[in-house]
Amino acid sequence: MDEIVNITLFHPPTSRTDAISLPSSTTTISDLANFATALLDLESGEIVIRKDGVDSNQTLYHSLETKDGEGEERTLSQCGIENGDLLSVYTVSEAKKSSGGEGQSPKRKTARTGGPSAAGTSGGLDFSALLGASSSSHPASHASSNSSSKSTSNHYSSNGGLSFNIQGLLAASNSNSNSTSSAPSQQPVEWDKMNLDEAIFRNPNPINLMKVLTNTTRHPNLLKELNYHEPQTYKRLMTVNGDISQMATIWRETRMKSHTLRFLQQHEKVNKEDAMRKRLEANPMDEEANKYFGEKIRLDNVQKQYEQMMEDSGDVMVAPFLHEKDLPVAKGGTLGFDAERKNAEIEAHYERLEKAEESGKSGGGKSEEKEGDGDGKSEDTMDESK
């Protein structure tokens, strides 16, 4: 059985991440490169894939160096990609910049990488060389500053200049940017009467989304909409009894599988079309290829006719997320509405009203007759007494 591996794709220049599940024995490294380009929204098709994050130098795929055909056919298992791996994805130009100055002269590379080892002890900016008056009270710091300055430049060492720890600055900058970018996602985004589509779009973090969905006091409609549109996902979420972390895990797995299936289907569709086109070029009378493209042309024509019809009629082609047919009758929709049954109920209601009126009239006439009979009897009795 082909093992399915879960891979996290990371684009360091934009901090975009995405996850994908793929069979390790049948998916090639070239297929993974195509998926990564689409998932991370990279404009250039020429990319570089490295293993184990930003600091790793293990290049698994380089589009300009893997065009010999052999490297592109390696499977994920042959490349050593395992379940849970983190892969960094760059364009070729970004990879050159991140590799520490590819294409520069050896002198410039030495100038960029010569000083950080000494300056790294200070953690960031080392201002100890400026404090000449306090050098006697901090001899160790002053000695460290002088050694750092000498390794960088004799001129600044003699004059007591600045020593910049470039690696420390970059680490601090990355730490600040990560904390800043992650800060807005700490709280869920929600407002009254939001629908499921808005909740999913505005809360990409599954933890936040589950908090919004389970807040039935403020959003009583969201879980109902999810049950209507994705009943299987709804049932799985309900099995964990409101545990937010488990619900987020289920949501993440469901979304990952759906995204993977969609991309695999699209990839298979493109490969099939390419294969049929090659067959048609080799043999214009190929029956299967002609049937394939005939059906494709027919479907395209149907879609064009539909779009033209909608344009001529002036109707808006974008349907609302939740149509009135999706809402129950109690909320102003038509879900579950049966016109024939409703008409029968109305007719039965009016029949009951008519019968009630008739029974009321007949009961009133009988009472009047009884009263008349009583009056007649009393008059006869009075005459007899006289």
DOMAR-366631 format. One record per residue (C-alpha): residue number from 1; residue in three letters; chain; x, y, z. Coordinates in Angstrom, 2 decimals. Each point is the difference from the previous one (the first is absolute). Example, Ala and Ser with C-alpha at 12.3 -4.5 7.8 and 13.67 -1.06 7.14 Angstrom:
   num   residu   chaine        px        py        pz
     1      Ala        A     12.30     -4.50      7.80
     2      Ser        A      1.37      3.44     -0.66
END
This chain:
   num   residu   chaine        px        py        pz
     1      Met        A      0.00      0.00      0.00
     2      Asp        A      1.34      3.44     -0.98
     3      Glu        A      0.91      2.02      3.09
     4      Ile        A     -1.59      3.46      0.29
     5      Val        A      2.37      2.67      1.35
     6      Asn        A     -1.06      3.36      1.41
     7      Ile        A      2.31      2.79     -1.15
     8      Thr        A      0.13      3.64      1.07
     9      Leu        A      1.06      2.45     -2.72
    10      Phe        A      1.54      3.31      1.10
    11      His        A      0.86      3.07     -2.09
    12      Pro        A      2.47      2.00      2.20
    13      Pro        A     -0.10      3.33     -1.92
    14      Thr        A     -3.77      0.38      0.56
    15      Ser        A     -0.42     -2.36      3.02
    16      Arg        A     -2.79     -1.81     -1.87
    17      Thr        A     -0.57     -3.60      1.07
    18      Asp        A     -2.21     -2.82     -1.17
    19      Ala        A     -0.31     -3.71      0.63
    20      Ile        A     -0.57     -2.83     -2.41
    21      Ser        A     -0.38     -3.80      0.22
    22      Leu        A      1.45     -2.07     -2.85
    23      Pro        A      0.84     -3.64     -0.71
    24      Ser        A      3.76     -0.32      0.42
    25      Ser        A      0.60     -2.83     -2.49
    26      Thr        A     -1.91      1.34     -3.00
    27      Thr        A      0.37      3.79      0.31
    28      Thr        A      3.12      1.36     -1.66
    29      Ile        A      2.05      2.96      1.19
    30      Ser        A     -1.12      1.83     -3.15
    31      Asp        A     -3.65     -0.51      0.99
    32      Leu        A      0.78      1.39      3.44
    33      Ala        A      1.61      3.05     -1.62
    34      Asn        A     -3.18      0.64     -2.01
    35      Phe        A     -2.15     -0.32      3.11
    36      Ala        A      2.28      2.34      1.94
    37      Thr        A     -0.14      2.62     -2.74
    38      Ala        A     -3.79     -0.05      0.03
    39      Leu        A     -0.51     -0.22      3.78
    40      Leu        A      2.48      2.76      0.86
    41      Asp        A     -1.12      2.18     -2.93
    42      Leu        A      3.46      0.34     -1.55
    43      Glu        A      0.00      1.81     -3.31
    44      Ser        A      3.20     -1.56     -1.27
    45      Gly        A     -0.02     -3.67     -0.93
    46      Glu        A      3.75     -0.23      0.64
    47      Ile        A      0.30     -0.93      3.65
    48      Val        A      2.38     -1.57      2.51
    49      Ile        A     -1.13     -2.41      2.74
    50      Arg        A      2.14     -0.50      3.10
    51      Lys        A     -0.56     -2.36      2.89
    52      Asp        A     -0.40      0.74      3.71
    53      Gly        A     -0.60      3.74     -0.13
    54      Val        A      1.86      3.18     -0.69
    55      Asp        A      3.40     -0.91      1.47
    56      Ser        A      0.40     -3.25     -1.90
    57      Asn        A      2.29     -0.28     -3.02
    58      Gln        A     -1.46     -3.28     -1.28
    59      Thr        A     -1.52      0.83     -3.37
    60      Leu        A     -2.55     -2.57     -1.13
    61      Tyr        A     -1.09      1.70     -3.21
    62      His        A      1.37      2.76     -2.22
    63      Ser        A     -2.02      0.66     -3.12
    64      Leu        A      3.00      1.26     -1.98
    65      Glu        A      2.20     -2.93      1.00
    66      Thr        A     -2.58     -2.81     -0.12
    67      Lys        A     -1.05      0.32     -3.65
    68      Asp        A      1.93     -3.07     -1.03
    69      Gly        A     -3.12     -2.12      0.58
    70      Glu        A      1.57     -2.46      2.42
    71      Gly        A     -0.20      2.25      3.08
    72      Glu        A     -3.58      1.00     -0.71
    73      Glu        A     -1.17     -3.62      0.09
    74      Arg        A      1.25     -0.66      3.54
    75      Thr        A     -2.82     -0.79      2.39
    76      Leu        A     -0.42      1.62      3.41
    77      Ser        A      1.25     -3.13      1.75
    78      Gln        A      3.08     -0.09     -2.24
    79      Cys        A      0.72      3.62      0.94
    80      Gly        A     -0.13     -0.90      3.69
    81      Ile        A     -3.18      1.98      0.71
    82      Glu        A     -1.79     -1.40      3.04
    83      Asn        A     -3.26      0.64      1.82
    84      Gly        A      0.02      3.34      1.81
    85      Asp        A      2.91      1.54     -1.94
    86      Leu        A      0.27      3.76     -0.41
    87      Leu        A      1.08      1.08     -3.48
    88      Ser        A      1.09      3.53     -0.88
    89      Val        A     -0.96      1.17     -3.47
    90      Tyr        A      1.70      2.89     -1.82
    91      Thr        A      0.06      1.39     -3.48
    92      Val        A      3.43     -0.31     -1.60
    93      Ser        A      0.78      3.69      0.56
    94      Glu        A     -1.09     -0.20      3.65
    95      Ala        A      2.13     -3.11      0.52
    96      Lys        A      3.08      1.84     -1.25
    97      Lys        A     -0.59      2.84      2.45
    98      Ser        A     -0.64     -2.32      2.94
    99      Ser        A      3.13     -2.09     -0.62
   100      Gly        A      2.30      2.77      1.22
   101      Gly        A      0.89      1.79     -3.19
   102      Glu        A      0.30     -2.48     -2.83
   103      Gly        A      1.77      1.48     -2.95
   104      Gln        A      1.98      2.55      2.08
   105      Ser        A      3.74      0.24      0.08
   106      Pro        A      1.92     -1.93      2.72
   107      Lys        A      1.10      3.29      1.61
   108      Arg        A     -3.58      1.17      0.46
   109      Lys        A     -1.03     -3.39      1.42
   110      Thr        A      2.88      0.23      2.50
   111      Ala        A     -0.98      3.53      0.94
   112      Arg        A     -3.58     -1.09      0.68
   113      Thr        A      0.86     -3.10      2.03
   114      Gly        A      3.26      0.97      1.74
   115      Gly        A     -1.23      1.90      3.06
   116      Pro        A     -3.13     -1.58      1.50
   117      Ser        A      1.84     -2.68      1.96
   118      Ala        A      1.61      2.54      2.26
   119      Ala        A     -2.86      2.43      0.06
   120      Gly        A     -2.49     -2.77      0.74
   121      Thr        A      0.93      0.10      3.65
   122      Ser        A     -1.70      3.36      0.35
   123      Gly        A     -3.31     -1.22     -1.45
   124      Gly        A     -0.73      3.10     -2.10
   125      Leu        A      1.70      3.39     -0.11
   126      Asp        A      3.25      0.29      1.97
   127      Phe        A      0.44      3.56      1.29
   128      Ser        A      2.75     -0.85      2.48
   129      Ala        A      2.66      1.53     -2.28
   130      Leu        A     -1.64      3.42      0.39
   131      Leu        A      0.28     -0.06      3.78
   132      Gly        A      3.67      0.89      0.27
   133      Ala        A     -0.38      1.52      3.45
   134      Ser        A     -1.51     -3.13      1.47
   135      Ser        A      2.48     -2.39     -1.58
   136      Ser        A      1.88     -0.45      3.27
   137      Ser        A     -3.16     -1.08      1.82
   138      His        A     -0.92     -2.47     -2.75
   139      Pro        A      3.29     -1.45     -1.25
   140      Ala        A     -1.52     -3.23     -1.27
   141      Ser        A     -2.60      1.80     -2.10
   142      His        A      2.62      2.40     -1.38
   143      Ala        A      2.31     -2.88     -0.95
   144      Ser        A     -2.84     -1.79     -1.76
   145      Ser        A     -0.85      3.17     -1.90
   146      Asn        A      3.60      0.55     -1.07
   147      Ser        A      0.40     -3.58     -1.23
   148      Ser        A     -3.27      0.32     -1.94
   149      Ser        A      1.08      3.29     -1.52
   150      Lys        A      3.42     -1.36     -0.99
   151      Ser        A     -1.53     -2.96     -1.79
   152      Thr        A     -2.23      2.38     -1.97
   153      Ser        A      2.20      3.02     -0.67
   154      Asn        A      3.29      1.31      1.44
   155      His        A     -1.13      3.58     -0.53
   156      Tyr        A     -3.10     -0.30      2.15
   157      Ser        A      1.94     -2.01      2.58
   158      Ser        A      2.44      2.82      0.59
   159      Asn        A     -2.66      2.68      0.11
   160      Gly        A     -2.59     -1.91      2.08
   161      Gly        A     -2.79     -0.28     -2.61
   162      Leu        A     -3.23     -2.02     -0.18
   163      Ser        A     -0.14     -3.78     -0.30
   164      Phe        A     -3.20     -1.30     -1.62
   165      Asn        A     -1.20     -3.54      0.61
   166      Ile        A     -1.87     -0.60     -3.26
   167      Gln        A     -1.22     -3.47      0.95
   168      Gly        A     -1.33      1.29      3.31
   169      Leu        A     -1.84      2.81     -1.77
   170      Leu        A     -1.57     -2.40     -2.49
   171      Ala        A     -1.08     -2.38      2.77
   172      Ala        A     -1.55      2.84      1.98
   173      Ser        A     -1.74      1.34     -3.10
   174      Asn        A     -1.44     -3.43     -0.85
   175      Ser        A     -1.15     -0.46      3.59
   176      Asn        A     -1.75      3.37      0.02
   177      Ser        A     -1.64     -0.55     -3.37
   178      Asn        A     -1.23     -3.44      1.03
   179      Ser        A     -1.45      1.30      3.25
   180      Thr        A     -1.60      2.93     -1.81
   181      Ser        A     -1.51     -2.16     -2.74
   182      Ser        A     -1.33     -2.53      2.49
   183      Ala        A     -1.46      2.57      2.39
   184      Pro        A     -3.18      0.78     -2.00
   185      Ser        A     -0.89     -3.71     -0.20
   186      Gln        A     -0.25     -0.39      3.79
   187      Gln        A     -3.63      1.15      0.09
   188      Pro        A     -2.80     -1.27     -2.27
   189      Val        A     -1.60      2.42     -2.45
   190      Glu        A     -3.78      0.03      0.35
   191      Trp        A     -3.06      2.20     -0.16
   192      Asp        A     -3.72     -0.47      0.41
   193      Lys        A     -1.91     -1.75     -2.80
   194      Met        A      3.14     -1.12     -1.84
   195      Asn        A     -0.40     -3.02     -2.25
   196      Leu        A      2.15     -3.11     -0.30
   197      Asp        A      1.88      1.23     -3.04
   198      Glu        A      1.02      3.19      1.78
   199      Ala        A      1.00     -1.90      3.14
   200      Ile        A      2.28     -2.36     -1.94
   201      Phe        A      1.54      2.78     -2.10
   202      Arg        A      0.71      2.36      2.92
   203      Asn        A      1.32     -2.72      2.35
   204      Pro        A      2.69     -2.03     -1.79
   205      Asn        A      1.26     -1.22      3.37
   206      Pro        A     -2.05     -3.15      0.77
   207      Ile        A      0.10      0.70      3.76
   208      Asn        A     -1.64      3.40     -0.52
   209      Leu        A     -2.50     -1.42     -2.48
   210      Met        A     -1.09     -2.72      2.43
   211      Lys        A     -0.49      2.61      2.72
   212      Val        A     -2.31      1.94     -2.32
   213      Leu        A     -1.94     -3.09     -1.09
   214      Thr        A     -0.55     -1.23      3.54
   215      Asn        A     -1.24      3.41      1.19
   216      Thr        A     -3.60     -0.97     -0.67
   217      Thr        A     -1.34      2.77      2.20
   218      Arg        A      1.31      2.66     -2.37
   219      His        A      0.03     -2.09     -3.20
   220      Pro        A     -2.84     -2.56      0.16
   221      Asn        A      0.02     -0.37     -3.79
   222      Leu        A      3.62     -0.98     -0.70
   223      Leu        A     -0.08     -3.64      1.08
   224      Lys        A     -3.37     -0.42     -1.74
   225      Glu        A      1.48      1.34     -3.24
   226      Leu        A      3.02     -2.29      0.39
   227      Asn        A     -2.32     -2.98      0.55
   228      Tyr        A     -1.92      0.88     -3.16
   229      His        A      3.01      0.56     -2.27
   230      Glu        A      2.50     -2.49      1.52
   231      Pro        A     -1.91     -2.57      2.07
   232      Gln        A      2.93     -2.42      0.28
   233      Thr        A      2.32      2.68      1.38
   234      Tyr        A     -2.72      1.14      2.39
   235      Lys        A     -0.48     -3.54      1.34
   236      Arg        A      3.74     -0.43      0.58
   237      Leu        A      0.23      3.31      1.85
   238      Met        A     -2.91     -0.92      2.23
   239      Thr        A      1.67     -3.25      1.12
   240      Val        A      2.59      1.84      2.15
   241      Asn        A     -2.59      1.71      2.22
   242      Gly        A      1.16      3.57     -0.44
   243      Asp        A      3.76     -0.56      0.48
   244      Ile        A      1.43      2.96     -1.96
   245      Ser        A      3.45     -1.50     -0.60
   246      Gln        A     -1.41     -3.32     -1.26
   247      Met        A     -2.54      1.82     -2.16
   248      Ala        A      2.82      2.09     -1.50
   249      Thr        A      1.99     -3.16     -0.74
   250      Ile        A     -2.99     -1.60     -1.73
   251      Trp        A     -0.64      3.17     -2.01
   252      Arg        A      3.65      0.21     -1.04
   253      Glu        A      0.09     -3.64     -1.11
   254      Thr        A     -3.27      0.35     -1.92
   255      Arg        A      1.17      3.12     -1.80
   256      Met        A      3.38     -1.53     -0.76
   257      Lys        A     -1.58     -3.08     -1.56
   258      Ser        A     -2.45      2.05     -2.05
   259      His        A      2.76      2.31     -1.28
   260      Thr        A      2.22     -2.94     -0.82
   261      Leu        A     -2.80     -1.81     -1.82
   262      Arg        A     -0.85      3.12     -2.00
   263      Phe        A      3.60      0.56     -1.08
   264      Leu        A      0.49     -3.66     -0.85
   265      Gln        A     -3.15      0.02     -2.12
   266      Gln        A      1.14      3.17     -1.77
   267      His        A      3.45     -1.47     -0.51
   268      Glu        A     -1.47     -3.23     -1.39
   269      Lys        A     -2.27      2.00     -2.30
   270      Val        A      2.93      1.99     -1.40
   271      Asn        A      2.09     -3.15     -0.50
   272      Lys        A     -2.87     -1.76     -1.78
   273      Glu        A     -0.57      2.94     -2.31
   274      Asp        A      3.70      0.13     -0.87
   275      Ala        A      0.00     -3.74     -0.68
   276      Met        A     -3.06      0.27     -2.24
   277      Arg        A      1.50      2.94     -1.87
   278      Lys        A      3.16     -2.00     -0.69
   279      Arg        A     -2.07     -2.94     -1.20
   280      Leu        A     -1.97      2.26     -2.30
   281      Glu        A      3.17      1.54     -1.40
   282      Ala        A      1.42     -3.46     -0.63
   283      Asn        A     -3.24     -1.34     -1.52
   284      Pro        A     -2.71      2.52     -0.96
   285      Met        A     -2.48     -2.89     -0.37
   286      Asp        A      0.50     -1.30      3.57
   287      Glu        A     -3.51     -0.90      1.14
   288      Glu        A      0.49      0.52      3.76
   289      Ala        A      1.81      3.32     -0.42
   290      Asn        A     -2.66      1.33     -2.37
   291      Lys        A     -2.74     -1.08      2.39
   292      Tyr        A      1.77      1.73      2.91
   293      Phe        A      0.42      3.34     -1.76
   294      Gly        A     -3.49     -0.24     -1.53
   295      Glu        A     -1.51     -0.26      3.48
   296      Lys        A      2.23      2.83      1.21
   297      Ile        A     -1.16      2.26     -2.83
   298      Arg        A     -3.63     -0.91      0.68
   299      Leu        A      0.28      0.92      3.69
   300      Asp        A      1.76      3.27     -0.87
   301      Asn        A     -2.82      0.90     -2.41
   302      Val        A     -2.65     -0.77      2.62
   303      Gln        A      1.77      2.26      2.50
   304      Lys        A      0.28      2.81     -2.55
   305      Gln        A     -3.69     -0.29     -0.89
   306      Tyr        A     -0.96      0.13      3.66
   307      Glu        A      2.15      3.08      0.61
   308      Gln        A     -1.44      1.70     -3.09
   309      Met        A     -3.54     -0.81      1.12
   310      Met        A      0.62      1.43      3.46
   311      Glu        A      1.58      3.10     -1.50
   312      Asp        A     -2.93      0.57     -2.34
   313      Ser        A     -2.52     -0.47      2.80
   314      Gly        A      1.81      2.51      2.17
   315      Asp        A      0.09     -2.31      3.02
   316      Val        A      2.90      0.09      2.39
   317      Met        A      2.06     -3.14     -0.43
   318      Val        A      1.48     -0.01      3.50
   319      Ala        A     -2.39     -1.93      2.25
   320      Pro        A     -0.21      0.94      3.69
   321      Phe        A      1.79     -2.23      2.48
   322      Leu        A     -3.21     -0.96      1.78
   323      His        A     -3.07      0.07     -2.23
   324      Glu        A     -3.55      0.26      1.33
   325      Lys        A     -0.51     -3.63     -0.96
   326      Asp        A      2.65     -0.89      2.58
   327      Leu        A     -1.93      1.70      2.83
   328      Pro        A     -2.97     -1.53      1.81
   329      Val        A     -3.45      1.49     -0.33
   330      Ala        A      0.17      1.37      3.55
   331      Lys        A      2.91      2.25     -1.08
   332      Gly        A     -1.60      1.27     -3.17
   333      Gly        A      1.37     -2.67     -2.32
   334      Thr        A     -1.58     -2.78     -1.98
   335      Leu        A      1.91     -3.01      1.36
   336      Gly        A     -2.43     -2.92      0.41
   337      Phe        A     -2.93      1.97     -1.48
   338      Asp        A     -2.60     -2.21     -1.70
   339      Ala        A     -2.49      2.06     -2.00
   340      Glu        A     -2.56     -2.79     -0.45
   341      Arg        A      0.02     -0.90      3.68
   342      Lys        A     -0.26      3.67      0.93
   343      Asn        A     -3.01      0.49     -2.29
   344      Ala        A     -1.67     -3.09      1.47
   345      Glu        A      0.57      1.33      3.51
   346      Ile        A     -1.49      3.37     -0.96
   347      Glu        A     -3.07     -1.65     -1.60
   348      Ala        A     -0.50     -2.21      3.06
   349      His        A      0.27      3.05      2.24
   350      Tyr        A     -2.70      1.86     -1.92
   351      Glu        A     -2.23     -3.08     -0.04
   352      Arg        A      0.25     -0.21      3.77
   353      Leu        A     -0.91      3.67      0.28
   354      Glu        A     -3.04     -0.45     -2.25
   355      Lys        A     -1.16     -3.04      1.97
   356      Ala        A      0.42      1.92      3.24
   357      Glu        A     -2.10      2.88     -1.37
   358      Glu        A     -2.69     -2.37     -1.23
   359      Ser        A     -0.13     -1.83      3.28
   360      Gly        A     -0.26      3.34      1.82
   361      Lys        A     -2.93      1.15     -2.15
   362      Ser        A     -1.88     -3.27      0.35
   363      Gly        A      0.48      0.03      3.75
   364      Gly        A     -1.39      3.59      0.21
   365      Gly        A     -3.17     -0.90     -1.97
   366      Lys        A     -0.79     -2.93      2.24
   367      Ser        A      0.33      2.15      3.11
   368      Glu        A     -2.38      2.61     -1.45
   369      Glu        A     -2.58     -2.70     -0.75
   370      Lys        A      0.30     -1.30      3.52
   371      Glu        A     -0.51      3.50      1.36
   372      Gly        A     -3.07      0.45     -2.26
   373      Asp        A     -1.46     -3.27      1.16
   374      Gly        A      0.42      1.07      3.54
   375      Asp        A     -1.76      3.32     -0.64
   376      Gly        A     -2.94     -1.76     -1.69
   377      Lys        A     -0.40     -2.42      2.83
   378      Ser        A     -0.07      2.80      2.55
   379      Glu        A     -2.65      1.94     -1.97
   380      Asp        A     -2.25     -3.10     -0.22
   381      Thr        A      0.33     -0.57      3.72
   382      Met        A     -0.99      3.59      0.70
   383      Asp        A     -3.14     -0.31     -2.23
   384      Glu        A     -1.07     -3.18      1.76
   385      Ser        A      0.36      1.62      3.39
   386      Lys        A     -2.22      2.81     -1.09
END
